[in-house]
Amino acid sequence: MFNFIKVGFIALTLFLTAFAVYADKHPEEIGNKDCMECHAEVTPETVQQWEESAHGFTGVKCGVCHGDEFNFKKIPANETCRGCHAEQVENNFMADKPCAMCHPAHTFTVHKQKDYK
């Protein structure tokens, strides 16, 4: 019984380690392609959400938040948001939570562009 638990623990540890290493790895090689080249076909609803968002209206491209092929982040860290939204991040009363928790991905509407004081 003890060996079964030990093997299960080791398997779980290896799985979680592999997941952590590859969780933010982009599933395809990006190279010099614009994200829209693939995503317009693969995830058209995400592209439409982005096009209708404040980021889309102002031309903030995917790589600004998600990085490139070598430093890709599926969910950007708050420090990434701070690059453009320093005051909002600074005044966030839930600073220990990801910005995307309250601001769902690609649906940053104009009414959310305010200072959180």
N, C-alpha and C positions, 0 to 999 in steps of 0.2 A: 504493500500500500504506500509506504513512504517513497519507494522508487517511482511509483506512478505520479505522485505529487511532485517530486523533484523533476521528472521529465516534463510534466505539464508546465511547471514554472519556467523551465528553461525554454520550452517551445513558445510560451507566451512572451517571454522576454525577447526572444529572437524576432518574433512577429512584430512586436511593438517597436523594436529598434529599426527594423526594415521599414515599417510604416512611417516612422519619424524621418528617416533618411529620404524616402521617396515621396512623401506627402505633398511637397511643394515642387516636385519635378514636373515640368510640363510634359504631357504625354507624347508630344511630337517635337521634332527638331524645328526650331523657328527660323534660324538663319537670319536673312535680311528681309523676310516677308513681313508685311503689315498684318497684324492680327485679324483684321477684317477679311483678308483673303480667304481664310478658312472658316472663321466664326460666323460669317454671313450665311454660310451653308450648314455648318455643324450646329450652331446655337443661335438661330435667327431671333429668337425671343430675347436673348441677352443683348444682342446687337441693337434691337429696337429699343429696349429699356435704356441702354447707354445713349442712343441717339436722342431720346426724349428727356434725358437728364441734364442737369446743369453742366456736368462734365462734357457731355456730348455737344451742348450748345456752344461751349467755350473752346472746344477742340482739345480737351485733355485726353490724350491717347492712352491706350491700355498700359503701355510700358511705364508710364509715369507712376502708376500705382502698383502694378504687378511685376515690374522689373523686366529683364530680358531672359533669354534662354538659360543664362548662367546664374542668375540670381532671382529666378521666378518665385513669386509668392502668390498662392491661390487667394489667401486673405491677407491683405497688407497689414503690417503692424501700425500701431498708432503713430510711431515715429515717422512713418511714410506720410501719413495724413498731416502731421505737423509741418512738413515742408511747405505746404500751401495754406494750411488752416491752423496756424500756430495759436492764435487767440482762442479759437473754439476748443482746441485740444487742451489748452491751459485752463480754460474755464469749465472743463467737463467734470461734473460731479461724480462721474463713474469712471475715473481715469484708469482704474485697474481692469476695465473691460475693453474689448476691442471696439473701435468706432462702429464697425459693421454690425455690432449687436443691436444698435438703435437705428442705424442708417444702412438698411439692407443694400447689398451690392447692386450697383448700376441703377438704383432708383433715387439718386440724390436730386430731389426736386428743388425748385427755386425757393419754395417757402422754408426749406431747412437751412438756407444760407443766412444765418443770424449768429449773433454772439450769445453764448450760453452763460449768462451771468445770474 
